[in-house]
Amino acid sequence: MALVKDILLIIILLFVSFYWQISCAYSQSSVTQENNRLLHLNNPRASFSAVDRSSNMLSRAQGWVADANANMTRLKYPTTLVELYLSTGFSQFWKNQRTINDFIDQLRIISLSQTNKELTARYHLLIQLQPQQNWQQYDVIATDTLLIYLSFIEQLHGKGKMWLFGEKTSSRLPRPSQMVIEDMLMNYENNQFHQFIIRLKPQTSEYNQLVASINRLESHPTLRWPVFIFHGKVNPGSKIQFMPSLITVLKRLGDLSPREAKRHQQQRRSLYTGSIVLAVKRFQARHGLKRDGIIGTETQKWLALNLTQRVRLLALNAQRLRLWSTSLYTGIVVNIPNYYMNLWLDGRWVMNSKVIVGRPSRQTPIFNSIVNSVVFNPYWNVPNSITKRDILPKVRRSRSYLRRHNYEVLRSWGSSEKININSIPYNLLASNKFPYRLRQKPGKKNALGLYKFNIPNTQSIYLHDTSYPVLFNKHERALSSGCVRVLESKSLALALLQYSGRSESQFNMFSKSKKTRTIRLNKSKKVPVEIIYQTAWINDDGEVNYRFDIYEYDREQQNKVSLTSAYNNN
């Protein structure tokens, strides 16, 4: 009993002690609040002094930025400019001439590419302001222009990617991300602002080479680009009236040496032979044309392309380099307008191959992915769009078309139940009423050939073999419904499986078997894939190459509806 009384006494003492501490704390808080209240009553300005100082600084900064601009242009990000100059104590960002020159040169290439009218206008304004030596005005406008440029670059890696492929640039560019602005400030404070500006251009040697090519073309601005008048195709050995114009163009573009050009100009001959034919063949090779020396319709189009048009093509494709990998150590690259793919593994070039890409009405999309598996003897699950547009019209003419081409009719995409084609009423064979799906069995007639390369993406695009290799003999190969057909698909499959740790004997066993088999690549050996669109680039020999704009992505910007492949399964 005594023990119970002791425990109760201890509990009561602890409760009283805790209550006393709470009361003291509350009293002290009340006293502090009362003192603060009395202080505020005695000196009401003291509590607002910090706010006033902050407000005055903000007003001063806003006035400073506005005075500096002097209504020269409508600033895009005035609030951000005020924050920047407040944070640096109104310091000068653009005090290094090399930094200014590098920034202006990047804006020049943007201007030549005709991808952003606002940056083009700012480029010309900064050129106009530069000699005036008003550092405050130049600094504010150049910094605002830099913010526009930073936002433009950020947007290119998201919703703005298609700005480099004909879509109109949004006039409402958002403020650059806080991370980018902080990176800019950090580099400025660490005296690395020049390096920050340099890093804004594509970090590849090809960008510098394309810019050098632009500079060479623009090195003689007073020289007039020749105008050609063609009357049919011109064969080697023919006489041509436009020989001086042809020599000028071949010389300016580097296909004819200055020495040879001078010799022909002095001789004033009109016979199309010898070194002029060789120069035309070099010209044709660089433009993806048949290298036969015949100046036909396609060669004539490229010869007639004037200086301004060529410069824009180079500048536009220089900007597109922002979208691709800066240095590909391992991966597959398919350049759509070049109709070729290349494979690199561990920094080593392994192979290339002709490819067939989507035709203009069913374009191969631009995207990045990985090869995660190779399918031997694949089935072809026919997309609904191809079923409706291409196959059902043939089936309505003859139901035996499906049997002759090894197609099966299945209940639905979620079912493998087979349906007898003869049991389907004729009216259900209409494109808008067909309730089933089609699948083509493996074999020589299968549209995918013997190999399929799975690359995850939203449009069901993949690389594959073909049952009709004769199409690879064509020079222009935009012929598919969106997927990429690979001529050397067997070599590609072998290279990928060996890279993933499989032996050549295993590969041969898979190839000889008629069984459909999916071989997944090891997790650490999945090969990146880039489907790109470059109509101008520098090859390994340092030569500028051009290709026809098969999807009309090089046209001036406009509001256009993006086309998708037939493999979106709609």
ABEGO torsion letter per residue (X at the ends): XAAAAAAAAAAAAAAAAAAAAAAAAAAAAAAAAAAAAAAAAABAAAAAAAAAAAAAAAAAAAAAAAAAAGGABBBABAAAAAAAAAAAGGBBABABAAAAAAAAAAAAAAAAAGABAAAAAAAAAAAAAAAAGBAAAAAAAAAAAAAAAAAAAAAAABAAAAAAAGBBBBABBBBBBAAAAAAAAAAAAAGAAAAAAAAABBBBAAAAAAAAAAAAAAABAABBBBBBBBBEBBBBGBBBAAAAAAAAAAAAAGABBAAAAAAAAAAGBABBBEAAAAAAAAAAAAAGBBBAGBBBAAAAAAAABBAAAAAAAAAAAAAAAAABBABBABEBBBBAAAGBBBBBBGGBBABBBBBBBBBAABBBBBBBBBBABBBBGBBBBBBAAAAAAAAAAAAAABAAAAAAAGBBBBABAABABBBBAAABBAAAABAAABABBBBBBBEAABAAEABBBBBBBAAGBBBBBBABAAAAABABABABAGBBBBAAAAAAAAAAAAAAGBBAAAAAAAAABABBBBBBBBAAABBBBBBBBBABBBBAAGBBBBBBBAAGAABBBBBBBBBBBAAAGX
